[in-house]
């Protein structure tokens, strides 16, 4: 089996990945320098190859993405016929949850404001702060990332409710799970609302003026999922009115966010440029290598693949 890997793995991470199929032939390249010949020879490609280059993958059996999202690959005909598509759900829970938790906690303690004041050489007192202890936290999306976030918030003494399409069992870290249909009645009680929802017709524009109007006055809103969840003009209005005390965003629409976009200048907003995940935390690539090893072993054994995307 010919495996083409497009990820910047360490030697240890390569060993983890290759343990899934020790007898396979491995080629390591980058997404910029990979050749059409390498793509054509690959039976497995590991990494988010530009979809425009996939027609060259004539031998492809499996495309293992390095991302949890797969929007760019889900359109009919994008992945070559007969090839399976798997994503990296389970790789980013620690990285994204810690990043978003830190952003919210920084806003609760006004650390973002004090950093700005310090750069202006200002000795200020920004007044009362808030805490996760005893807070009602609403997590939209109770998958891997949402569960990691719930554990962090719970360790600080928060009461955490998860929201997802189907209720089912309550994952570790959550105090309760509710359905998306319950969202209107849950928003008014939440001190923190954070979303890790994927992009879908049901989620695009969900966080609009009506959404923010239902939120508890003075609550915090955060988005670590997809930027198109939020109607950004409505978020700006909610921040300007004080309905929302602060917003922490790692995703926006569009990305990159233009320098003249009014979202930058909204009051009490903390924006990072979609960097919560990616490969900034080394554990992410280690996790992806382990997921890939599992799928290589499953592919060779003819077993169901992990994180299979139904095309």
N, C-alpha and C positions, 0 to 999 in steps of 0.2 A: 504494500500500500504506500502510495506517494503522498506525503503530507507537507503542505506549504504553510509556513508559519510567518505571519506578518506582525509579530509583536516583539517589543524590546525586552526579551526575557533574560534573566540572569542564568548562569550555569545551573544553579539549583532549581530554578523554575523550569528550565528546559528538561532537566532530569525528571521532574514531576510529570510534565506533559508527556514525555516519551515513555514513561512507565505504563501508560495505557495500551501501548502497542509497541513493544520493544523491538520487533522485527521489521517495523516500517522504515521507509526511507524518508528522512527529514531534510527539508530545505528551509533555511531562514533568510528572510529578506525584509525590506521595509515596503510600505505601501507606495513610496515614491520611486524606488528603484526596481521593483519586481517587474519581470519581463512577461510578455505574452506567452513565450515558450514555457516559462515556469508555471503560469496559470493553466495553460493547456494540458500540462502533464499531471497536474495535481488532482488526486481523487478526494482529498480533504483540504480545504482552505481554512485556516484559523486566523480570524481577524476581519475587520470591516473593510473588505476590498470595495473600491468604488464600483457601485452597481453598473456603471457604464462599461466596465471591463469584464463583467461576468459572461458575456457571450463567448469570450475566448476560453472559458472553462468547460471544454468539451468532454472531459473525463470525470467531472465533479460528481461525487456521491454525497458529500456533506459540506455545507458552509457553516462553520462554527463562529458566530459573531463574538466580538469582545465586549459588546454592549448588551444591556438588558432590553433596550428598545430595539425595534426592528422595522420601524415605519418605512424606511427607504427601500426595504427589500420585500415588502408584502404585496406590492402590486403584481397582478398576473403577468407572468412571463419574465419577471426580473431574475428569479433564481432559475437556472437551467432545468428543463424538464427531467424528472427522475431523481433530482438531487434533493436532499433534506436540508432544512434550515433550522438551526438551534441557536438560542441566545444565551446570554450570560447572567440570567437571573440567579441571585445568590452570591454574586461576586462583590456587590457594591454596598451591602447593608451597613457595614461598619463605617466605611468612608463617608457616605452621603449623610447618614444619620448623625455622626459626630459633627460634621460641618454645619448642618442645619441647626443642631442643638446649640452649638457655640454661637451662631448668629443670633438666635433668639435670646439666649442668656445674656449676651453682650448688650442687646437692646434693653432687656429688663433692668440691667444695671447701668444703663447709659454709657457704656464703655465706648461705643462708637462716637458719641458726642464728646466725651472727654478726650478721645484721641484727636478729634478735630480741634477742640479748644487748645490742646497742647501744642499742636502745630502752629496755632496762632499766638502762642505764648500767653494764653489766658488762664488765670487761676480762678476756676468757677465752681459753683455748687449747683448741680442740676436737680437736686431735690429728691423726692421720694422714689424708691425703687420697688420692683415687684420680684416675685420668686416663683419657681416651679413647685415649691413645697405647698401642698394643699390646693394647687391649681387644677382646674378641670381642663384637660387637654383632649382635643378632638383630632384624630389622625385619619385623614382621608386616604385610603389605600393601606390595607393591613397585610401586605406581602412581606418580603424579606426586609426591605428598607424600613417600612413602617413598623415592623416588629422590633428591629434594632432601636429605632427611635423610642418606641414605647418603653423598652427596658431602661433606656437612659432617663427618660422623664420619670418613670416609676421609681427609679433609684433615688431621685430627689424628693420623693414624696407626693408626686402628682397622681391624680386619678385619671386614668387614660382609657378613652373609648375609641375603638376603631370603627371605621365605616367602610363597607365594601358591598359588592353586588349581592352576594349570598352570605347569610349570617354564619351558619355552621358552628364549628367548635371555636372556643376562645383561645387564641394563641398565647403562649407565655409572654408576659409583659403587659397584656391588656387586662383591664378590669371588666370590660364588656365589649361586645361586638354588635353593631346595629347595621341596618341596610341603608342604601342610598336614599330610599324613600323616606327615611326618618330624619334626613338632614335638616329640613326646616325647623323641626322641633328641638334639634340638638344644638344648633348654632347659638341661640340666645343664652345658653348656660356655659358656653366654652370661654375660658380665659385665653386659650391658645388654640388656633386652628391651623393645622399644617397639612399640606397635600403632597402626596407622592403618587398621584394618579397618572396613568399613561394618557396619551392623547387618543381620543376617540370621539365619535359624533356626540356621545352622551356627556363628555366632559368639557368639550370646547365651549368657552364662554360661560362655564358654570359659575365662576366667581364674578358676578355682575352686580349692578346696583342693588337688586333685590337681595342677593346673597349678603352683601355687606350691611344692608339695612337690618337684616335679621341677627347679625352678630351682636354679641354683648358689647355695649359701649366701653371703650378703653381696652378691648382685647387686642391680641397680637395675631397677625396673619403671616403665614410663611408658605413658600412654594418651592419644593425641590423636585417636582415631577416634570411637567411640561408647561412652557410659557403660555400656550394657547388656552389654558384653563381660565386665565384672568382677562377680563375686560379692563385694560390698564387705565383708561380714562375714568372708569368707575372706582378703581382702587385709589387713584389720585384724589378723587373727590372725597372718598371715605377718610383718607388721611388728613386732608385739608379741613374737614369738618370736625375731626377728633373722634369720629365714630370708631376708627381703628387707631390704636395707640402707636402702632409701628408695624412695618412690613419687612420681612426678610425674604429676599428673592435670589435664587441661584439660576433661575431660568426666566427668560423674557420673550416677547415677540416684537420685532424679529431678533435674531442673534447673528452677529453682534448688535447690541442696542446702539443706534446712532447717537453721536455725541450731542445732537440737539434735541433728542427725545425728551419731552417734559417729565417722563418718569424719573429721570436722574434728579430733578429738582423738587420732587415731592417731599413734604416734611416727614421726618422720622422714617426714612426708608434706608435699607441696608441692602445693596446689590453686589453680588459677586458674579463673575462672568462664566457661569456654567462650569465651575471647576470643582464642585463637591465630589464628583466621581472621577472620571478619567483614570490616569495611572499615578496620581500624586501620592497616594498611600501605597507603599510597596505590596501590602497585603492583597490589593486588588488583583495584580498580575498573578500572584500565587494562587488566589482563588480561581482565576480564569484557567490557569494551567491545570488545576485539579479537576475542574468541570470538563475540560477538553480531554484529559486522560480517561475520565469515566466514559465519555462518549466515544472515544476511539475504541475502548474495550467493548462497549456495547455494539458498535458498528461491526466489528470483526465477528462478534458472537451472534449477530442477527437479532439482538434484543432491542426493545423500545428505547429510543434516545431520550436523554434528559433535556428538559427545556425545549421540546420540539414545538416549532411554530407551525400551526395549521394554515397552509397557504390556500 
